[in-house]
Amino acid sequence: MKPHVLVTGATGFVGAALVAELLRREYTVHALARPSSDRSAVDGSRVHWRDGDLVDAPSVERAVARVCERSPVRPLVIHAGAVISYQTRDRALQERVNVGGTRNVLEACRRHGVGRVLHVSSVVTVGHARADELLDEDAPYNGAELACAYTDTKRAAEELALGAAGELDLVVVNPGAIFGGGARGPNTLKFLRQIAHGPRLPYVPPGSLSVVGVEDVVAGCLLALERGARGRRYLLTESVWRSIDSFRVAAEVLGVPPPRWPAPRALWRAVGLGSALVDIVAPPKLLTPTAVRMLGAHFRFDARRARAELGWSPRPFVQVLRETVEWMRARRLI
């Protein structure tokens, strides 16, 4: 008998992809979502919806209790719900959802004796690197230097999760920058549209990023549920790219002229200062002060633990990129 699975964040990009794969594998899936959430990304006819909100502890409690009642064996819980934002004004919201919501999920899971819990975190909770180094899961954390509410709150949420591993059978995954198609497109789709249709800028951010396809993140999540060691975290990144190189390969796939140079650090600091001044009077939607800091950092990671311990084998980034562009073109998004 298969356990039932409760998924938080099921209406989001990764969450919807997780639900689709769980249904394909014939799991009974329950999804926690607010009544006002757009659920169109999920096959609602096959999902047991549990109305609730991560910040509303009683509703989380009811959802976990109902799944435990229905499951023939102890259920699984995948906590993928979070607020991803680099807007200055969203810090309080991220504190409530990312930290408080995680606390609510963990407490409900403790009380009802669920089976394994998977906490979907992010590479930003591991830290950022020097330009020539790779970080693994055990790197000393330095992310507070970036003064990013998303980083701070995801780190705090992950610490809560790992701290609960003494009582709960819990494992953590840390995906990188995720590419792929989906009704709830991530920021990487905005990145591709900007390259396809935006102004041809000579400079790009001076940082680095570790990338992965959404289908490979889903595969890594389910492998971690099946094989991951209790209380352990697993980086899910396929490869590392300097921003200039990722822009160039994306431009090649899109068939547009590539950018020429990474922005000099002095120029990027000036961009950050300008963004901070603008943010005081009219907060920008994309190039916020926090986004500038994050785009200038080096998120460089080594995912050999997931490959060795989980048997995870992600597809090459260029293949994922081509598939993502084909998906976008089929839907006239570019």
Secondary structure as UniProt FT lines:
FT   STRAND          5..8
FT   TURN            10..11
FT   HELIX           13..24
FT   TURN            25..26
FT   STRAND          29..33
FT   TURN            35..36
FT   TURN            40..41
FT   HELIX           44..46
FT   STRAND          47..51
FT   TURN            54..55
FT   HELIX           57..70
FT   STRAND          76..79
FT   HELIX           88..90
FT   HELIX           91..94
FT   HELIX           95..101
FT   HELIX           102..112
FT   STRAND          116..120
FT   HELIX           123..125
FT   TURN            131..132
FT   TURN            137..138
FT   HELIX           143..146
FT   HELIX           149..163
FT   HELIX           164..166
FT   STRAND          169..175
FT   STRAND          177..179
FT   HELIX           187..197
FT   STRAND          203..204
FT   STRAND          208..213
FT   HELIX           214..227
FT   TURN            230..231
FT   STRAND          233..236
FT   STRAND          239..242
FT   HELIX           243..254
FT   STRAND          261..262
FT   HELIX           265..281
FT   HELIX           289..295
FT   HELIX           304..305
FT   HELIX           306..310
FT   HELIX           317..330
FT   TURN            331..332
//
